[in-house]
């Protein structure tokens, strides 16, 4: 298995702060692995909502997760505030790949990193649909900065 290229803070233009919760810790005293995916989901959707004006309740389209992965590099635990960097790795016709990294405050290297893929579908019939041009234009501003 090959090691992932480590992400650094400078590769991201959008950050979403999250306060870890008491319930995030598992019996071993660190944030449980499944919770990292929740952080990814929250941060990716926050980018859509805050920067593109995506209306999760009323939009004619919705994003369904079809692929995700996470590499765990450093433990997180309660209490700490983490910063989730979100970048766009690729914009397809109906799909969007987010590149994400979780940083401890004031750290340059990611404590965890991964990706998350949304396929946009019609809310009613669940058939894939093109990402709207206005959303595409905004998201182009958040493309991953390669080192």
Secondary structure, 3 states (H helix, E strand, C coil): CCCCCCCEHHHCCEEEEEECCHHHECCCCCECHHHHHHHHHHHHHHHHHHHHCCCCCCCCEEEEEEEEEEEECCCCCCCCEEEEEEEEEEECCCEEEEEEEEEECCCCECCEEEEEEEEEEECCCCCECCCCHHHHHHHHHHECCCC
